[in-house]
Amino acid sequence: MSRDKSLKTGSALMLLAALAFIGYAFVFLLRNFTSGGFELGVDTLNGITKKRLNRLNPAIVYYISHLHVATAGFIAATGIAVSFLSWYGVRKGMMWAWIGAVFAPVVGLAVALPLHWFNLFSHDWVTHLGPIYLATVIFVAGAFIAFNGLRKKT
């Protein structure tokens, strides 16, 4: 694959994944205000519904909501930054843009995902993390393809 084709293909896959991150954030935010559950794939916390917890302690439910809104904001912000870096920097062969586009979601995922391995509450792995895992696989494929293009001499 030529350098230009690698950069175009890789950056397009990176952009697609970044747009999926933004979509996930939007669903995460929307679900916070419209759902009876807590977040994607989490309908109860050890059998306690959001509605029941709100009757027991509304401050806790408000705090959880506050954290979900902030999390959605940071996921969307990361997706927006990665979108611009991928499309306007990586596609043009700028290594600094590739580094920024790769490290931003890596840091976010490295902080967020390990806690999910300690299953202290019941959640559906497919709906809770499936979309992010799928977007990450697409992103990593794009990052490798783009990196291959970046390494090639013009």
KEKE-3310 file (N, C-alpha, C; in steps of 0.2 Angstrom, whole numbers, plus 5000, padded with zeros to 4 digits):
npx = (5004:5003:5011:5002:4990:4990:4990:4978:4968:4971:4969:4956:4949:4953:4946:4933:4932:4934:4922:4913:4916:4911:4898:4895:4897:4886:4875:4877:4875:4862:4855:4857:4848:4835:4833:4828:4838:4856:4867:4873:4871:4870:4857:4853:4860:4867:4854:4847:4836:4838:4827:4822:4834:4834:4823:4828:4840:4841:4852:4863:4859:4858:4872:4878:4872:4878:4891:4890:4886:4898:4907:4902:4904:4918:4922:4916:4923:4936:4934:4931:4943:4952:4946:4948:4963:4966:4960:4964:4978:4985:4981:4988:5001:5007:5017:5016:5003:4997:5003:4997:4983:4983:4987:4978:4965:4970:4975:4963:4956:4965:4964:4950:4945:4951:4945:4933:4935:4934:4921:4910:4897:4882:4883:4879:4890:4891:4883:4887:4902:4904:4902:4913:4924:4923:4924:4937:4945:4943:4949:4963:4967:4966:4976:4988:4988:4990:5001:5010:5010:5016:5029:5034:5045:5044)
npy = (4994:5011:5026:5037:5031:5023:5032:5039:5029:5023:5035:5038:5026:5029:5041:5036:5028:5037:5045:5036:5035:5047:5046:5035:5042:5051:5043:5038:5050:5053:5042:5044:5053:5049:5035:5021:5015:5014:5016:5012:4995:4993:4990:4988:4990:4978:4972:4983:4996:5011:5019:5015:5017:5030:5033:5029:5036:5051:5060:5052:5046:5058:5061:5051:5053:5065:5061:5053:5062:5070:5060:5057:5069:5070:5058:5062:5074:5069:5061:5071:5078:5068:5065:5077:5077:5065:5067:5079:5080:5067:5062:5070:5066:5070:5066:5070:5073:5060:5054:5061:5058:5045:5043:5050:5043:5031:5034:5037:5025:5016:5021:5019:5006:4995:4995:4989:4975:4970:4964:4971:4974:4970:4969:4970:4964:4965:4976:4986:4988:4983:4992:5001:4993:4988:5000:5003:4993:4995:5008:5005:4997:5006:5015:5008:5006:5019:5022:5014:5021:5033:5030:5027:5033:5048)
npz = (5000:4996:5003:5004:5002:5013:5023:5021:5022:5035:5043:5040:5046:5059:5061:5059:5070:5081:5079:5083:5096:5100:5097:5106:5118:5117:5118:5130:5138:5134:5139:5153:5156:5151:5154:5164:5170:5174:5166:5150:5148:5161:5172:5185:5201:5209:5210:5214:5208:5198:5201:5214:5221:5221:5229:5241:5243:5236:5234:5231:5219:5211:5212:5205:5192:5190:5188:5177:5167:5167:5163:5150:5144:5144:5136:5124:5121:5120:5108:5099:5099:5094:5082:5074:5075:5068:5055:5050:5053:5054:5042:5033:5036:5048:5061:5074:5076:5075:5086:5096:5093:5096:5109:5117:5118:5122:5135:5142:5140:5147:5160:5163:5159:5167:5180:5177:5176:5189:5194:5203:5202:5193:5176:5158:5148:5134:5129:5138:5137:5124:5112:5114:5114:5101:5093:5097:5092:5078:5078:5082:5072:5061:5066:5065:5052:5047:5054:5047:5035:5039:5042:5030:5017:5008)
capx = (5000:5007:5011:4996:4984:4990:4988:4971:4964:4972:4966:4948:4947:4954:4941:4927:4932:4933:4915:4909:4917:4907:4891:4894:4896:4879:4870:4878:4872:4855:4853:4857:4842:4829:4832:4827:4844:4861:4871:4873:4872:4869:4851:4853:4866:4866:4847:4843:4835:4839:4821:4822:4839:4832:4819:4832:4845:4841:4858:4867:4857:4861:4879:4879:4870:4883:4897:4889:4887:4905:4911:4900:4908:4926:4922:4915:4929:4942:4932:4931:4950:4955:4943:4952:4969:4966:4958:4968:4985:4987:4980:4993:5007:5010:5018:5014:4995:4996:5005:4991:4977:4983:4988:4972:4960:4974:4975:4956:4954:4969:4961:4943:4944:4953:4940:4927:4937:4932:4914:4906:4890:4880:4882:4879:4897:4890:4880:4891:4908:4905:4903:4919:4929:4923:4927:4944:4948:4944:4954:4969:4968:4968:4982:4993:4989:4992:5008:5014:5011:5020:5036:5037:5048:5040)
capy = (5000:5017:5030:5041:5027:5021:5038:5040:5023:5023:5041:5037:5022:5032:5045:5032:5026:5043:5047:5031:5037:5053:5043:5032:5048:5054:5038:5038:5056:5053:5037:5046:5057:5046:5028:5019:5012:5019:5018:5007:4989:4993:4992:4989:4989:4972:4972:4989:5000:5018:5022:5013:5020:5037:5034:5028:5042:5055:5063:5047:5046:5064:5061:5046:5056:5070:5058:5051:5068:5072:5055:5058:5075:5068:5054:5066:5078:5065:5059:5076:5079:5063:5066:5082:5075:5060:5069:5085:5079:5060:5061:5074:5063:5073:5061:5073:5072:5053:5053:5064:5055:5038:5043:5053:5038:5026:5036:5037:5018:5013:5023:5017:4999:4990:4994:4984:4968:4968:4964:4972:4975:4966:4973:4967:4966:4967:4983:4991:4989:4981:4997:5004:4988:4988:5006:5003:4988:4999:5013:5002:4995:5013:5018:5004:5007:5026:5022:5011:5026:5038:5027:5027:5039:5051)
capz = (5000:4996:5009:5004:5003:5020:5027:5020:5025:5042:5046:5039:5051:5065:5061:5060:5077:5085:5078:5087:5103:5101:5097:5113:5123:5116:5120:5137:5141:5133:5144:5159:5157:5149:5156:5171:5172:5176:5160:5145:5151:5169:5173:5192:5205:5213:5210:5216:5202:5199:5204:5221:5225:5221:5234:5247:5244:5230:5233:5228:5212:5208:5211:5199:5186:5189:5186:5170:5163:5166:5159:5143:5141:5142:5131:5118:5120:5117:5102:5095:5098:5090:5075:5071:5074:5063:5049:5048:5055:5052:5035:5030:5037:5053:5066:5081:5076:5076:5093:5100:5092:5099:5116:5121:5120:5126:5142:5144:5141:5152:5167:5164:5158:5172:5185:5174:5177:5196:5193:5209:5201:5187:5170:5152:5144:5127:5128:5142:5134:5117:5107:5115:5111:5093:5091:5099:5087:5072:5079:5082:5065:5058:5069:5063:5044:5046:5056:5042:5030:5041:5042:5023:5015:5002)
cpx = (5005:5006:5004:4990:4984:4988:4980:4966:4965:4968:4958:4946:4948:4948:4934:4926:4930:4925:4911:4910:4912:4900:4890:4893:4889:4874:4871:4875:4865:4852:4852:4850:4835:4828:4831:4833:4850:4865:4870:4875:4872:4862:4849:4860:4865:4858:4843:4843:4837:4833:4821:4828:4838:4827:4823:4837:4845:4848:4863:4866:4859:4868:4881:4878:4876:4889:4896:4889:4894:4909:4909:4904:4915:4926:4921:4920:4935:4940:4933:4939:4953:4952:4947:4959:4970:4965:4962:4975:4988:4987:4985:5000:5011:5011:5015:5006:4994:4998:4999:4985:4977:4983:4982:4967:4964:4974:4968:4954:4958:4967:4954:4942:4946:4948:4934:4929:4935:4924:4910:4899:4888:4879:4882:4885:4896:4888:4884:4898:4909:4906:4910:4925:4929:4926:4935:4948:4949:4949:4961:4971:4970:4974:4988:4994:4992:5000:5013:5015:5016:5027:5039:5040:5044:5044)
cpy = (5006:5021:5034:5037:5024:5026:5039:5035:5023:5029:5041:5032:5025:5037:5042:5030:5032:5045:5042:5032:5043:5050:5039:5037:5050:5049:5038:5044:5055:5048:5039:5050:5054:5039:5027:5016:5017:5021:5012:5000:4988:4995:4993:4988:4984:4972:4978:4994:5007:5021:5021:5016:5027:5038:5033:5034:5046:5058:5058:5046:5052:5064:5056:5049:5061:5067:5055:5056:5070:5067:5056:5064:5073:5063:5058:5070:5075:5063:5065:5078:5074:5063:5071:5080:5070:5063:5075:5084:5073:5060:5065:5072:5066:5068:5064:5072:5065:5051:5055:5060:5048:5039:5046:5047:5032:5028:5035:5029:5015:5015:5020:5010:4994:4989:4989:4977:4966:4969:4965:4973:4972:4971:4968:4969:4968:4974:4988:4993:4987:4987:5001:5000:4988:4994:5006:4998:4992:5005:5011:5000:5001:5016:5014:5005:5014:5026:5020:5017:5032:5036:5027:5033:5042:5050)
cpz = (5000:5002:5009:5005:5010:5025:5027:5023:5032:5045:5045:5045:5058:5066:5063:5068:5082:5085:5082:5094:5105:5102:5104:5118:5123:5119:5128:5141:5140:5138:5151:5161:5155:5151:5163:5174:5173:5170:5155:5148:5158:5171:5181:5195:5210:5215:5212:5209:5204:5203:5212:5224:5226:5227:5241:5248:5237:5229:5229:5220:5208:5207:5205:5193:5185:5186:5179:5165:5161:5162:5152:5140:5139:5137:5124:5116:5117:5110:5097:5093:5093:5083:5071:5070:5068:5056:5046:5049:5052:5045:5031:5032:5043:5059:5073:5081:5078:5083:5097:5099:5095:5106:5120:5122:5124:5134:5145:5145:5147:5159:5168:5164:5164:5178:5183:5175:5184:5196:5200:5208:5194:5181:5164:5148:5137:5126:5132:5139:5127:5112:5108:5112:5104:5090:5092:5094:5080:5072:5079:5075:5061:5060:5066:5055:5043:5048:5050:5036:5032:5041:5035:5021:5009:4995)
residu = (MET:SER:ARG:ASP:LYS:SER:LEU:LYS:THR:GLY:SER:ALA:LEU:MET:LEU:LEU:ALA:ALA:LEU:ALA:PHE:ILE:GLY:TYR:ALA:PHE:VAL:PHE:LEU:LEU:ARG:ASN:PHE:THR:SER:GLY:GLY:PHE:GLU:LEU:GLY:VAL:ASP:THR:LEU:ASN:GLY:ILE:THR:LYS:LYS:ARG:LEU:ASN:ARG:LEU:ASN:PRO:ALA:ILE:VAL:TYR:TYR:ILE:SER:HIS:LEU:HIS:VAL:ALA:THR:ALA:GLY:PHE:ILE:ALA:ALA:THR:GLY:ILE:ALA:VAL:SER:PHE:LEU:SER:TRP:TYR:GLY:VAL:ARG:LYS:GLY:MET:MET:TRP:ALA:TRP:ILE:GLY:ALA:VAL:PHE:ALA:PRO:VAL:VAL:GLY:LEU:ALA:VAL:ALA:LEU:PRO:LEU:HIS:TRP:PHE:ASN:LEU:PHE:SER:HIS:ASP:TRP:VAL:THR:HIS:LEU:GLY:PRO:ILE:TYR:LEU:ALA:THR:VAL:ILE:PHE:VAL:ALA:GLY:ALA:PHE:ILE:ALA:PHE:ASN:GLY:LEU:ARG:LYS:LYS:THR)
# end
